[in-house]
């Protein structure tokens, strides 16, 4: 009967390398998803919905509204 070599078998070595590597990859992916979800939710909170009350006022006629929407604001 041959003596066993000291150390780990190839299966044990593969498990010791692959399991922590896979767990680390899953952790990084979950972290990215959480951060992206938080940023997306924060961005949605900052955007105010366009309200008809903001566009329509009693002192503006249709011509004024069209002019306001068509100007670029860059001095044109």
CHARMM internal coordinates of N, CA and C (Angstrom, degrees):
IC EDIT
DIST 1 N 1 CA 1.4399
DIST 1 CA 1 C 1.5268
ANGL 1 N 1 CA 1 C 108.83
DIST 1 C 2 N 1.3706
ANGL 1 CA 1 C 2 N 117.57
DIHE 1 N 1 CA 1 C 2 N 124.52
DIST 2 N 2 CA 1.4686
ANGL 1 C 2 N 2 CA 118.82
DIHE 1 CA 1 C 2 N 2 CA -178.48
DIST 2 CA 2 C 1.5227
ANGL 2 N 2 CA 2 C 111.40
DIHE 1 C 2 N 2 CA 2 C -76.38
DIST 2 C 3 N 1.3036
ANGL 2 CA 2 C 3 N 114.60
DIHE 2 N 2 CA 2 C 3 N 149.02
DIST 3 N 3 CA 1.4647
ANGL 2 C 3 N 3 CA 119.82
DIHE 2 CA 2 C 3 N 3 CA 177.77
DIST 3 CA 3 C 1.5227
ANGL 3 N 3 CA 3 C 109.60
DIHE 2 C 3 N 3 CA 3 C -75.60
DIST 3 C 4 N 1.3232
ANGL 3 CA 3 C 4 N 115.77
DIHE 3 N 3 CA 3 C 4 N 141.05
DIST 4 N 4 CA 1.4666
ANGL 3 C 4 N 4 CA 119.54
DIHE 3 CA 3 C 4 N 4 CA 178.34
DIST 4 CA 4 C 1.5224
ANGL 4 N 4 CA 4 C 109.56
DIHE 3 C 4 N 4 CA 4 C -76.25
DIST 4 C 5 N 1.3144
ANGL 4 CA 4 C 5 N 114.22
DIHE 4 N 4 CA 4 C 5 N 143.46
DIST 5 N 5 CA 1.4629
ANGL 4 C 5 N 5 CA 119.29
DIHE 4 CA 4 C 5 N 5 CA 177.61
DIST 5 CA 5 C 1.5207
ANGL 5 N 5 CA 5 C 109.16
DIHE 4 C 5 N 5 CA 5 C -73.31
DIST 5 C 6 N 1.3172
ANGL 5 CA 5 C 6 N 117.54
DIHE 5 N 5 CA 5 C 6 N 141.95
DIST 6 N 6 CA 1.4564
ANGL 5 C 6 N 6 CA 119.08
DIHE 5 CA 5 C 6 N 6 CA 176.92
DIST 6 CA 6 C 1.5375
ANGL 6 N 6 CA 6 C 109.70
DIHE 5 C 6 N 6 CA 6 C -69.35
DIST 6 C 7 N 1.3083
ANGL 6 CA 6 C 7 N 116.64
DIHE 6 N 6 CA 6 C 7 N 147.59
DIST 7 N 7 CA 1.4680
ANGL 6 C 7 N 7 CA 120.50
DIHE 6 CA 6 C 7 N 7 CA 179.25
DIST 7 CA 7 C 1.5107
ANGL 7 N 7 CA 7 C 111.31
DIHE 6 C 7 N 7 CA 7 C 116.38
DIST 7 C 8 N 1.2868
ANGL 7 CA 7 C 8 N 115.58
DIHE 7 N 7 CA 7 C 8 N -169.51
DIST 8 N 8 CA 1.4529
ANGL 7 C 8 N 8 CA 121.53
DIHE 7 CA 7 C 8 N 8 CA -175.75
DIST 8 CA 8 C 1.5159
ANGL 8 N 8 CA 8 C 111.66
DIHE 7 C 8 N 8 CA 8 C -97.37
DIST 8 C 9 N 1.3213
ANGL 8 CA 8 C 9 N 115.21
DIHE 8 N 8 CA 8 C 9 N 151.88
DIST 9 N 9 CA 1.4641
ANGL 8 C 9 N 9 CA 118.96
DIHE 8 CA 8 C 9 N 9 CA 174.81
DIST 9 CA 9 C 1.5247
ANGL 9 N 9 CA 9 C 108.06
DIHE 8 C 9 N 9 CA 9 C -76.81
DIST 9 C 10 N 1.3235
ANGL 9 CA 9 C 10 N 116.52
DIHE 9 N 9 CA 9 C 10 N 169.56
DIST 10 N 10 CA 1.4622
ANGL 9 C 10 N 10 CA 119.47
DIHE 9 CA 9 C 10 N 10 CA -178.41
DIST 10 CA 10 C 1.5198
ANGL 10 N 10 CA 10 C 111.43
DIHE 9 C 10 N 10 CA 10 C -65.25
DIST 10 C 11 N 1.3273
ANGL 10 CA 10 C 11 N 117.97
DIHE 10 N 10 CA 10 C 11 N -30.90
DIST 11 N 11 CA 1.4614
ANGL 10 C 11 N 11 CA 121.47
DIHE 10 CA 10 C 11 N 11 CA 178.96
DIST 11 CA 11 C 1.5286
ANGL 11 N 11 CA 11 C 110.76
DIHE 10 C 11 N 11 CA 11 C -70.09
DIST 11 C 12 N 1.2986
ANGL 11 CA 11 C 12 N 117.15
DIHE 11 N 11 CA 11 C 12 N -42.23
DIST 12 N 12 CA 1.4622
ANGL 11 C 12 N 12 CA 120.55
DIHE 11 CA 11 C 12 N 12 CA 177.58
DIST 12 CA 12 C 1.5287
ANGL 12 N 12 CA 12 C 111.02
DIHE 11 C 12 N 12 CA 12 C -65.02
DIST 12 C 13 N 1.3131
ANGL 12 CA 12 C 13 N 116.01
DIHE 12 N 12 CA 12 C 13 N -42.07
DIST 13 N 13 CA 1.4605
ANGL 12 C 13 N 13 CA 120.19
DIHE 12 CA 12 C 13 N 13 CA 179.95
DIST 13 CA 13 C 1.5300
ANGL 13 N 13 CA 13 C 110.62
DIHE 12 C 13 N 13 CA 13 C -64.79
DIST 13 C 14 N 1.3208
ANGL 13 CA 13 C 14 N 116.92
DIHE 13 N 13 CA 13 C 14 N -41.72
DIST 14 N 14 CA 1.4679
ANGL 13 C 14 N 14 CA 120.31
DIHE 13 CA 13 C 14 N 14 CA 177.92
DIST 14 CA 14 C 1.5237
ANGL 14 N 14 CA 14 C 110.64
DIHE 13 C 14 N 14 CA 14 C -63.40
DIST 14 C 15 N 1.3243
ANGL 14 CA 14 C 15 N 117.60
DIHE 14 N 14 CA 14 C 15 N -41.18
DIST 15 N 15 CA 1.4657
ANGL 14 C 15 N 15 CA 121.06
DIHE 14 CA 14 C 15 N 15 CA 179.39
DIST 15 CA 15 C 1.5224
ANGL 15 N 15 CA 15 C 111.02
DIHE 14 C 15 N 15 CA 15 C -65.58
DIST 15 C 16 N 1.3234
ANGL 15 CA 15 C 16 N 116.77
DIHE 15 N 15 CA 15 C 16 N -40.97
DIST 16 N 16 CA 1.4635
ANGL 15 C 16 N 16 CA 120.65
DIHE 15 CA 15 C 16 N 16 CA -179.77
DIST 16 CA 16 C 1.5320
ANGL 16 N 16 CA 16 C 110.97
DIHE 15 C 16 N 16 CA 16 C -65.97
DIST 16 C 17 N 1.3001
ANGL 16 CA 16 C 17 N 118.20
DIHE 16 N 16 CA 16 C 17 N -29.87
DIST 17 N 17 CA 1.4696
ANGL 16 C 17 N 17 CA 121.07
DIHE 16 CA 16 C 17 N 17 CA 179.43
DIST 17 CA 17 C 1.5244
ANGL 17 N 17 CA 17 C 111.36
DIHE 16 C 17 N 17 CA 17 C -86.51
DIST 17 C 18 N 1.3399
ANGL 17 CA 17 C 18 N 117.28
DIHE 17 N 17 CA 17 C 18 N -45.24
DIST 18 N 18 CA 1.4657
ANGL 17 C 18 N 18 CA 120.80
DIHE 17 CA 17 C 18 N 18 CA -173.33
DIST 18 CA 18 C 1.5221
ANGL 18 N 18 CA 18 C 114.13
DIHE 17 C 18 N 18 CA 18 C -73.66
DIST 18 C 19 N 1.3078
ANGL 18 CA 18 C 19 N 118.07
DIHE 18 N 18 CA 18 C 19 N -40.97
DIST 19 N 19 CA 1.4684
ANGL 18 C 19 N 19 CA 119.78
DIHE 18 CA 18 C 19 N 19 CA -176.28
DIST 19 CA 19 C 1.5280
ANGL 19 N 19 CA 19 C 111.45
DIHE 18 C 19 N 19 CA 19 C -62.62
DIST 19 C 20 N 1.3185
ANGL 19 CA 19 C 20 N 120.38
DIHE 19 N 19 CA 19 C 20 N -51.91
DIST 20 N 20 CA 1.4742
ANGL 19 C 20 N 20 CA 118.23
DIHE 19 CA 19 C 20 N 20 CA 177.98
DIST 20 CA 20 C 1.5369
ANGL 20 N 20 CA 20 C 112.66
DIHE 19 C 20 N 20 CA 20 C -63.96
DIST 20 C 21 N 1.3323
ANGL 20 CA 20 C 21 N 117.07
DIHE 20 N 20 CA 20 C 21 N -34.88
DIST 21 N 21 CA 1.4613
ANGL 20 C 21 N 21 CA 119.68
DIHE 20 CA 20 C 21 N 21 CA 178.93
DIST 21 CA 21 C 1.5280
ANGL 21 N 21 CA 21 C 111.06
DIHE 20 C 21 N 21 CA 21 C -64.33
DIST 21 C 22 N 1.3207
ANGL 21 CA 21 C 22 N 116.77
DIHE 21 N 21 CA 21 C 22 N -44.06
DIST 22 N 22 CA 1.4685
ANGL 21 C 22 N 22 CA 120.49
DIHE 21 CA 21 C 22 N 22 CA 178.79
DIST 22 CA 22 C 1.5183
ANGL 22 N 22 CA 22 C 110.94
DIHE 21 C 22 N 22 CA 22 C -65.45
DIST 22 C 23 N 1.3234
ANGL 22 CA 22 C 23 N 117.37
DIHE 22 N 22 CA 22 C 23 N -42.21
DIST 23 N 23 CA 1.4645
ANGL 22 C 23 N 23 CA 120.42
DIHE 22 CA 22 C 23 N 23 CA 178.39
DIST 23 CA 23 C 1.5280
ANGL 23 N 23 CA 23 C 111.35
DIHE 22 C 23 N 23 CA 23 C -62.66
DIST 23 C 24 N 1.3176
ANGL 23 CA 23 C 24 N 116.65
DIHE 23 N 23 CA 23 C 24 N -38.79
DIST 24 N 24 CA 1.4607
ANGL 23 C 24 N 24 CA 120.18
DIHE 23 CA 23 C 24 N 24 CA 178.65
DIST 24 CA 24 C 1.5283
ANGL 24 N 24 CA 24 C 110.60
DIHE 23 C 24 N 24 CA 24 C -66.74
DIST 24 C 25 N 1.3251
ANGL 24 CA 24 C 25 N 117.94
DIHE 24 N 24 CA 24 C 25 N -41.13
DIST 25 N 25 CA 1.4722
ANGL 24 C 25 N 25 CA 121.23
DIHE 24 CA 24 C 25 N 25 CA 177.98
DIST 25 CA 25 C 1.5258
ANGL 25 N 25 CA 25 C 111.14
DIHE 24 C 25 N 25 CA 25 C -63.53
DIST 25 C 26 N 1.3215
ANGL 25 CA 25 C 26 N 117.12
DIHE 25 N 25 CA 25 C 26 N -42.99
DIST 26 N 26 CA 1.4637
ANGL 25 C 26 N 26 CA 120.50
DIHE 25 CA 25 C 26 N 26 CA 178.08
DIST 26 CA 26 C 1.5280
ANGL 26 N 26 CA 26 C 109.79
DIHE 25 C 26 N 26 CA 26 C -63.74
DIST 26 C 27 N 1.3039
ANGL 26 CA 26 C 27 N 117.77
DIHE 26 N 26 CA 26 C 27 N -41.09
DIST 27 N 27 CA 1.4636
ANGL 26 C 27 N 27 CA 121.13
DIHE 26 CA 26 C 27 N 27 CA 178.17
DIST 27 CA 27 C 1.5176
ANGL 27 N 27 CA 27 C 112.32
DIHE 26 C 27 N 27 CA 27 C -62.71
DIST 27 C 28 N 1.3333
ANGL 27 CA 27 C 28 N 116.99
DIHE 27 N 27 CA 27 C 28 N -42.44
DIST 28 N 28 CA 1.4617
ANGL 27 C 28 N 28 CA 120.73
DIHE 27 CA 27 C 28 N 28 CA 178.54
DIST 28 CA 28 C 1.5257
ANGL 28 N 28 CA 28 C 110.06
DIHE 27 C 28 N 28 CA 28 C -64.93
DIST 28 C 29 N 1.3246
ANGL 28 CA 28 C 29 N 117.61
DIHE 28 N 28 CA 28 C 29 N -44.13
DIST 29 N 29 CA 1.4662
ANGL 28 C 29 N 29 CA 120.76
DIHE 28 CA 28 C 29 N 29 CA 178.95
DIST 29 CA 29 C 1.5246
ANGL 29 N 29 CA 29 C 111.35
DIHE 28 C 29 N 29 CA 29 C -62.64
DIST 29 C 30 N 1.3128
ANGL 29 CA 29 C 30 N 117.73
DIHE 29 N 29 CA 29 C 30 N -43.00
DIST 30 N 30 CA 1.4647
ANGL 29 C 30 N 30 CA 120.39
DIHE 29 CA 29 C 30 N 30 CA 177.26
DIST 30 CA 30 C 1.5326
ANGL 30 N 30 CA 30 C 110.87
DIHE 29 C 30 N 30 CA 30 C -62.94
DIST 30 C 31 N 1.3118
ANGL 30 CA 30 C 31 N 116.58
DIHE 30 N 30 CA 30 C 31 N -39.93
DIST 31 N 31 CA 1.4664
ANGL 30 C 31 N 31 CA 119.95
DIHE 30 CA 30 C 31 N 31 CA 177.39
DIST 31 CA 31 C 1.5162
ANGL 31 N 31 CA 31 C 112.01
DIHE 30 C 31 N 31 CA 31 C -62.09
DIST 31 C 32 N 1.3182
ANGL 31 CA 31 C 32 N 116.95
DIHE 31 N 31 CA 31 C 32 N -42.55
DIST 32 N 32 CA 1.4660
ANGL 31 C 32 N 32 CA 121.06
DIHE 31 CA 31 C 32 N 32 CA 178.51
DIST 32 CA 32 C 1.5240
ANGL 32 N 32 CA 32 C 110.41
DIHE 31 C 32 N 32 CA 32 C -64.00
DIST 32 C 33 N 1.3260
ANGL 32 CA 32 C 33 N 117.17
DIHE 32 N 32 CA 32 C 33 N -43.24
DIST 33 N 33 CA 1.4662
ANGL 32 C 33 N 33 CA 120.84
DIHE 32 CA 32 C 33 N 33 CA 179.71
DIST 33 CA 33 C 1.5288
ANGL 33 N 33 CA 33 C 110.44
DIHE 32 C 33 N 33 CA 33 C -62.96
DIST 33 C 34 N 1.3213
ANGL 33 CA 33 C 34 N 117.40
DIHE 33 N 33 CA 33 C 34 N -42.65
DIST 34 N 34 CA 1.4641
ANGL 33 C 34 N 34 CA 120.59
DIHE 33 CA 33 C 34 N 34 CA -179.67
DIST 34 CA 34 C 1.5242
ANGL 34 N 34 CA 34 C 110.77
DIHE 33 C 34 N 34 CA 34 C -64.99
DIST 34 C 35 N 1.3241
ANGL 34 CA 34 C 35 N 116.83
DIHE 34 N 34 CA 34 C 35 N -44.91
DIST 35 N 35 CA 1.4694
ANGL 34 C 35 N 35 CA 120.15
DIHE 34 CA 34 C 35 N 35 CA -179.65
DIST 35 CA 35 C 1.5231
ANGL 35 N 35 CA 35 C 110.78
DIHE 34 C 35 N 35 CA 35 C -65.25
DIST 35 C 36 N 1.3310
ANGL 35 CA 35 C 36 N 117.86
DIHE 35 N 35 CA 35 C 36 N -43.43
DIST 36 N 36 CA 1.4597
ANGL 35 C 36 N 36 CA 120.95
DIHE 35 CA 35 C 36 N 36 CA 178.86
DIST 36 CA 36 C 1.5228
ANGL 36 N 36 CA 36 C 110.92
DIHE 35 C 36 N 36 CA 36 C -64.12
DIST 36 C 37 N 1.3196
ANGL 36 CA 36 C 37 N 117.00
DIHE 36 N 36 CA 36 C 37 N -41.11
DIST 37 N 37 CA 1.4580
ANGL 36 C 37 N 37 CA 120.39
DIHE 36 CA 36 C 37 N 37 CA 178.21
DIST 37 CA 37 C 1.5158
ANGL 37 N 37 CA 37 C 111.72
DIHE 36 C 37 N 37 CA 37 C -64.01
DIST 37 C 38 N 1.3331
ANGL 37 CA 37 C 38 N 116.32
DIHE 37 N 37 CA 37 C 38 N -39.31
DIST 38 N 38 CA 1.4607
ANGL 37 C 38 N 38 CA 119.95
DIHE 37 CA 37 C 38 N 38 CA 178.13
DIST 38 CA 38 C 1.5251
ANGL 38 N 38 CA 38 C 110.74
DIHE 37 C 38 N 38 CA 38 C -66.50
DIST 38 C 39 N 1.3205
ANGL 38 CA 38 C 39 N 117.35
DIHE 38 N 38 CA 38 C 39 N -43.11
DIST 39 N 39 CA 1.4679
ANGL 38 C 39 N 39 CA 120.97
DIHE 38 CA 38 C 39 N 39 CA 178.87
DIST 39 CA 39 C 1.5214
ANGL 39 N 39 CA 39 C 110.66
DIHE 38 C 39 N 39 CA 39 C -64.81
DIST 39 C 40 N 1.3404
ANGL 39 CA 39 C 40 N 117.48
DIHE 39 N 39 CA 39 C 40 N -40.61
DIST 40 N 40 CA 1.4562
ANGL 39 C 40 N 40 CA 120.83
DIHE 39 CA 39 C 40 N 40 CA -179.59
DIST 40 CA 40 C 1.5292
ANGL 40 N 40 CA 40 C 110.35
DIHE 39 C 40 N 40 CA 40 C -65.72
DIST 40 C 41 N 1.3309
ANGL 40 CA 40 C 41 N 116.68
DIHE 40 N 40 CA 40 C 41 N -42.47
DIST 41 N 41 CA 1.4707
ANGL 40 C 41 N 41 CA 120.31
DIHE 40 CA 40 C 41 N 41 CA 179.53
DIST 41 CA 41 C 1.5210
ANGL 41 N 41 CA 41 C 110.40
DIHE 40 C 41 N 41 CA 41 C -66.00
DIST 41 C 42 N 1.3351
ANGL 41 CA 41 C 42 N 117.36
DIHE 41 N 41 CA 41 C 42 N -38.62
DIST 42 N 42 CA 1.4634
ANGL 41 C 42 N 42 CA 120.90
DIHE 41 CA 41 C 42 N 42 CA 178.73
DIST 42 CA 42 C 1.5196
ANGL 42 N 42 CA 42 C 110.52
DIHE 41 C 42 N 42 CA 42 C -66.22
DIST 42 C 43 N 1.3218
ANGL 42 CA 42 C 43 N 117.01
DIHE 42 N 42 CA 42 C 43 N -39.26
DIST 43 N 43 CA 1.4596
ANGL 42 C 43 N 43 CA 121.16
DIHE 42 CA 42 C 43 N 43 CA 179.38
DIST 43 CA 43 C 1.5252
ANGL 43 N 43 CA 43 C 110.09
DIHE 42 C 43 N 43 CA 43 C -65.59
DIST 43 C 44 N 1.3334
ANGL 43 CA 43 C 44 N 117.51
DIHE 43 N 43 CA 43 C 44 N -39.60
DIST 44 N 44 CA 1.4573
ANGL 43 C 44 N 44 CA 121.14
DIHE 43 CA 43 C 44 N 44 CA 178.89
DIST 44 CA 44 C 1.5213
ANGL 44 N 44 CA 44 C 110.90
DIHE 43 C 44 N 44 CA 44 C -64.46
DIST 44 C 45 N 1.3316
ANGL 44 CA 44 C 45 N 117.37
DIHE 44 N 44 CA 44 C 45 N -34.97
DIST 45 N 45 CA 1.4633
ANGL 44 C 45 N 45 CA 120.72
DIHE 44 CA 44 C 45 N 45 CA 178.94
DIST 45 CA 45 C 1.5241
ANGL 45 N 45 CA 45 C 111.50
DIHE 44 C 45 N 45 CA 45 C -68.08
DIST 45 C 46 N 1.3357
ANGL 45 CA 45 C 46 N 116.68
DIHE 45 N 45 CA 45 C 46 N -33.21
DIST 46 N 46 CA 1.4577
ANGL 45 C 46 N 46 CA 120.06
DIHE 45 CA 45 C 46 N 46 CA -177.34
DIST 46 CA 46 C 1.5190
ANGL 46 N 46 CA 46 C 112.85
DIHE 45 C 46 N 46 CA 46 C -74.91
DIST 46 C 47 N 1.3143
ANGL 46 CA 46 C 47 N 117.13
DIHE 46 N 46 CA 46 C 47 N -28.31
DIST 47 N 47 CA 1.4566
ANGL 46 C 47 N 47 CA 120.26
DIHE 46 CA 46 C 47 N 47 CA -178.66
DIST 47 CA 47 C 1.5242
ANGL 47 N 47 CA 47 C 109.52
DIHE 46 C 47 N 47 CA 47 C -79.24
DIST 47 C 48 N 1.3120
ANGL 47 CA 47 C 48 N 114.70
DIHE 47 N 47 CA 47 C 48 N 123.93
DIST 48 N 48 CA 1.4557
ANGL 47 C 48 N 48 CA 118.96
DIHE 47 CA 47 C 48 N 48 CA 178.19
DIST 48 CA 48 C 1.5215
ANGL 48 N 48 CA 48 C 108.27
DIHE 47 C 48 N 48 CA 48 C -92.73
DIST 48 C 49 N 1.3066
ANGL 48 CA 48 C 49 N 116.82
DIHE 48 N 48 CA 48 C 49 N 137.88
DIST 49 N 49 CA 1.4632
ANGL 48 C 49 N 49 CA 118.38
DIHE 48 CA 48 C 49 N 49 CA 178.72
DIST 49 CA 49 C 1.5249
ANGL 49 N 49 CA 49 C 110.78
DIHE 48 C 49 N 49 CA 49 C -67.25
DIST 49 C 50 N 1.3244
ANGL 49 CA 49 C 50 N 115.01
DIHE 49 N 49 CA 49 C 50 N 145.28
DIST 50 N 50 CA 1.4533
ANGL 49 C 50 N 50 CA 120.47
DIHE 49 CA 49 C 50 N 50 CA 179.13
DIST 50 CA 50 C 1.5174
ANGL 50 N 50 CA 50 C 107.94
DIHE 49 C 50 N 50 CA 50 C -75.42
DIST 50 C 51 N 1.2662
ANGL 50 CA 50 C 51 N 115.32
DIHE 50 N 50 CA 50 C 51 N 123.80
DIST 51 N 51 CA 1.4566
ANGL 50 C 51 N 51 CA 121.90
DIHE 50 CA 50 C 51 N 51 CA -172.91
DIST 51 CA 51 C 1.5247
ANGL 51 N 51 CA 51 C 109.21
DIHE 50 C 51 N 51 CA 51 C -109.09
DIST 51 C 52 N 1.3221
ANGL 51 CA 51 C 52 N 116.13
DIHE 51 N 51 CA 51 C 52 N 140.17
DIST 52 N 52 CA 1.4701
ANGL 51 C 52 N 52 CA 119.68
DIHE 51 CA 51 C 52 N 52 CA 176.72
DIST 52 CA 52 C 1.5145
ANGL 52 N 52 CA 52 C 111.13
DIHE 51 C 52 N 52 CA 52 C -62.04
DIST 52 C 53 N 1.3129
ANGL 52 CA 52 C 53 N 117.43
DIHE 52 N 52 CA 52 C 53 N -30.68
DIST 53 N 53 CA 1.4590
ANGL 52 C 53 N 53 CA 120.66
DIHE 52 CA 52 C 53 N 53 CA -179.66
DIST 53 CA 53 C 1.5204
ANGL 53 N 53 CA 53 C 111.12
DIHE 52 C 53 N 53 CA 53 C -66.80
DIST 53 C 54 N 1.3379
ANGL 53 CA 53 C 54 N 117.11
DIHE 53 N 53 CA 53 C 54 N -29.88
DIST 54 N 54 CA 1.4598
ANGL 53 C 54 N 54 CA 120.14
DIHE 53 CA 53 C 54 N 54 CA 179.06
DIST 54 CA 54 C 1.5206
ANGL 54 N 54 CA 54 C 110.52
DIHE 53 C 54 N 54 CA 54 C -72.48
DIST 54 C 55 N 1.3337
ANGL 54 CA 54 C 55 N 117.52
DIHE 54 N 54 CA 54 C 55 N -33.64
DIST 55 N 55 CA 1.4591
ANGL 54 C 55 N 55 CA 120.94
DIHE 54 CA 54 C 55 N 55 CA -178.45
DIST 55 CA 55 C 1.5213
ANGL 55 N 55 CA 55 C 112.20
DIHE 54 C 55 N 55 CA 55 C -83.21
DIST 55 C 56 N 1.2994
ANGL 55 CA 55 C 56 N 115.93
DIHE 55 N 55 CA 55 C 56 N -40.74
DIST 56 N 56 CA 1.4556
ANGL 55 C 56 N 56 CA 120.50
DIHE 55 CA 55 C 56 N 56 CA -174.37
DIST 56 CA 56 C 1.5246
ANGL 56 N 56 CA 56 C 110.08
DIHE 55 C 56 N 56 CA 56 C -96.01
DIST 56 C 57 N 1.2789
ANGL 56 CA 56 C 57 N 116.24
DIHE 56 N 56 CA 56 C 57 N 123.09
DIST 57 N 57 CA 1.4502
ANGL 56 C 57 N 57 CA 120.40
DIHE 56 CA 56 C 57 N 57 CA 171.33
DIST 57 CA 57 C 1.5177
ANGL 57 N 57 CA 57 C 107.51
DIHE 56 C 57 N 57 CA 57 C -133.03
DIST 57 C 58 N 1.2912
ANGL 57 CA 57 C 58 N 115.69
DIHE 57 N 57 CA 57 C 58 N 160.47
DIST 58 N 58 CA 1.4653
ANGL 57 C 58 N 58 CA 119.72
DIHE 57 CA 57 C 58 N 58 CA -173.06
DIST 58 CA 58 C 1.5214
ANGL 58 N 58 CA 58 C 112.81
DIHE 57 C 58 N 58 CA 58 C -69.18
DIST 58 C 59 N 1.3312
ANGL 58 CA 58 C 59 N 118.02
DIHE 58 N 58 CA 58 C 59 N -22.30
DIST 59 N 59 CA 1.4660
ANGL 58 C 59 N 59 CA 119.69
DIHE 58 CA 58 C 59 N 59 CA -176.89
DIST 59 CA 59 C 1.5251
ANGL 59 N 59 CA 59 C 112.93
DIHE 58 C 59 N 59 CA 59 C -94.60
DIST 59 C 60 N 1.3259
ANGL 59 CA 59 C 60 N 119.45
DIHE 59 N 59 CA 59 C 60 N 2.69
DIST 60 N 60 CA 1.4612
ANGL 59 C 60 N 60 CA 121.93
DIHE 59 CA 59 C 60 N 60 CA 179.69
DIST 60 CA 60 C 1.5210
ANGL 60 N 60 CA 60 C 109.96
DIHE 59 C 60 N 60 CA 60 C -108.92
DIST 60 C 61 N 1.3182
ANGL 60 CA 60 C 61 N 114.92
DIHE 60 N 60 CA 60 C 61 N 137.00
DIST 61 N 61 CA 1.4549
ANGL 60 C 61 N 61 CA 119.26
DIHE 60 CA 60 C 61 N 61 CA 174.12
DIST 61 CA 61 C 1.5320
ANGL 61 N 61 CA 61 C 108.56
DIHE 60 C 61 N 61 CA 61 C -99.46
DIST 61 C 62 N 1.3148
ANGL 61 CA 61 C 62 N 117.53
DIHE 61 N 61 CA 61 C 62 N 174.87
DIST 62 N 62 CA 1.4583
ANGL 61 C 62 N 62 CA 122.24
DIHE 61 CA 61 C 62 N 62 CA -177.14
DIST 62 CA 62 C 1.5197
ANGL 62 N 62 CA 62 C 111.39
DIHE 61 C 62 N 62 CA 62 C -59.99
DIST 62 C 63 N 1.3127
ANGL 62 CA 62 C 63 N 117.31
DIHE 62 N 62 CA 62 C 63 N -37.68
DIST 63 N 63 CA 1.4738
ANGL 62 C 63 N 63 CA 121.41
DIHE 62 CA 62 C 63 N 63 CA 179.52
DIST 63 CA 63 C 1.5301
ANGL 63 N 63 CA 63 C 110.02
DIHE 62 C 63 N 63 CA 63 C -61.36
DIST 63 C 64 N 1.3279
ANGL 63 CA 63 C 64 N 117.77
DIHE 63 N 63 CA 63 C 64 N -42.23
DIST 64 N 64 CA 1.4648
ANGL 63 C 64 N 64 CA 120.85
DIHE 63 CA 63 C 64 N 64 CA 178.56
DIST 64 CA 64 C 1.5222
ANGL 64 N 64 CA 64 C 111.67
DIHE 63 C 64 N 64 CA 64 C -64.54
DIST 64 C 65 N 1.3388
ANGL 64 CA 64 C 65 N 116.86
DIHE 64 N 64 CA 64 C 65 N -41.53
DIST 65 N 65 CA 1.4522
ANGL 64 C 65 N 65 CA 120.33
DIHE 64 CA 64 C 65 N 65 CA 179.42
DIST 65 CA 65 C 1.5211
ANGL 65 N 65 CA 65 C 111.89
DIHE 64 C 65 N 65 CA 65 C -63.41
DIST 65 C 66 N 1.3323
ANGL 65 CA 65 C 66 N 116.84
DIHE 65 N 65 CA 65 C 66 N -42.38
DIST 66 N 66 CA 1.4617
ANGL 65 C 66 N 66 CA 120.67
DIHE 65 CA 65 C 66 N 66 CA 178.30
DIST 66 CA 66 C 1.5163
ANGL 66 N 66 CA 66 C 110.53
DIHE 65 C 66 N 66 CA 66 C -63.93
DIST 66 C 67 N 1.3275
ANGL 66 CA 66 C 67 N 117.22
DIHE 66 N 66 CA 66 C 67 N -40.75
DIST 67 N 67 CA 1.4604
ANGL 66 C 67 N 67 CA 120.97
DIHE 66 CA 66 C 67 N 67 CA 178.93
DIST 67 CA 67 C 1.5354
ANGL 67 N 67 CA 67 C 110.48
DIHE 66 C 67 N 67 CA 67 C -64.18
DIST 67 C 68 N 1.3345
ANGL 67 CA 67 C 68 N 116.91
DIHE 67 N 67 CA 67 C 68 N -42.64
DIST 68 N 68 CA 1.4659
ANGL 67 C 68 N 68 CA 120.63
DIHE 67 CA 67 C 68 N 68 CA -179.98
DIST 68 CA 68 C 1.5256
ANGL 68 N 68 CA 68 C 111.67
DIHE 67 C 68 N 68 CA 68 C -62.87
DIST 68 C 69 N 1.3090
ANGL 68 CA 68 C 69 N 117.51
DIHE 68 N 68 CA 68 C 69 N -37.27
DIST 69 N 69 CA 1.4689
ANGL 68 C 69 N 69 CA 121.02
DIHE 68 CA 68 C 69 N 69 CA -178.90
DIST 69 CA 69 C 1.5184
ANGL 69 N 69 CA 69 C 112.82
DIHE 68 C 69 N 69 CA 69 C -78.91
DIST 69 C 70 N 1.3188
ANGL 69 CA 69 C 70 N 118.29
DIHE 69 N 69 CA 69 C 70 N -20.96
DIST 70 N 70 CA 1.4618
ANGL 69 C 70 N 70 CA 120.20
DIHE 69 CA 69 C 70 N 70 CA -175.05
DIST 70 CA 70 C 1.5163
ANGL 70 N 70 CA 70 C 113.28
DIHE 69 C 70 N 70 CA 70 C -95.02
DIST 70 C 71 N 1.3028
ANGL 70 CA 70 C 71 N 119.38
DIHE 70 N 70 CA 70 C 71 N -13.19
DIST 71 N 71 CA 1.4578
ANGL 70 C 71 N 71 CA 119.46
DIHE 70 CA 70 C 71 N 71 CA -179.72
DIST 71 CA 71 C 1.5215
ANGL 71 N 71 CA 71 C 109.52
DIHE 70 C 71 N 71 CA 71 C -84.19
DIST 71 C 72 N 1.3135
ANGL 71 CA 71 C 72 N 115.03
DIHE 71 N 71 CA 71 C 72 N 146.15
DIST 72 N 72 CA 1.4595
ANGL 71 C 72 N 72 CA 119.74
DIHE 71 CA 71 C 72 N 72 CA -176.42
DIST 72 CA 72 C 1.5115
ANGL 72 N 72 CA 72 C 111.69
DIHE 71 C 72 N 72 CA 72 C -88.36
DIST 72 C 73 N 1.3062
ANGL 72 CA 72 C 73 N 117.92
DIHE 72 N 72 CA 72 C 73 N -18.46
DIST 73 N 73 CA 1.4585
ANGL 72 C 73 N 73 CA 120.32
DIHE 72 CA 72 C 73 N 73 CA -178.13
DIST 73 CA 73 C 1.5058
ANGL 73 N 73 CA 73 C 112.33
DIHE 72 C 73 N 73 CA 73 C 82.69
DIST 73 C 74 N 1.3234
ANGL 73 CA 73 C 74 N 118.40
DIHE 73 N 73 CA 73 C 74 N 5.65
DIST 74 N 74 CA 1.4557
ANGL 73 C 74 N 74 CA 120.40
DIHE 73 CA 73 C 74 N 74 CA -178.93
DIST 74 CA 74 C 1.5091
ANGL 74 N 74 CA 74 C 112.21
DIHE 73 C 74 N 74 CA 74 C -102.24
DIST 74 C 75 N 1.3223
ANGL 74 CA 74 C 75 N 116.71
DIHE 74 N 74 CA 74 C 75 N 22.54
DIST 75 N 75 CA 1.4510
ANGL 74 C 75 N 75 CA 120.03
DIHE 74 CA 74 C 75 N 75 CA 177.22
DIST 75 CA 75 C 1.5112
ANGL 75 N 75 CA 75 C 113.10
DIHE 74 C 75 N 75 CA 75 C 92.07
DIST 75 C 76 N 1.3118
ANGL 75 CA 75 C 76 N 118.34
DIHE 75 N 75 CA 75 C 76 N 7.37
DIST 76 N 76 CA 1.4568
ANGL 75 C 76 N 76 CA 119.64
DIHE 75 CA 75 C 76 N 76 CA 179.53
DIST 76 CA 76 C 1.5107
ANGL 76 N 76 CA 76 C 111.01
DIHE 75 C 76 N 76 CA 76 C -82.89
END
COOR INIT
IC SEED 1 N 1 CA 1 C
IC BUILD
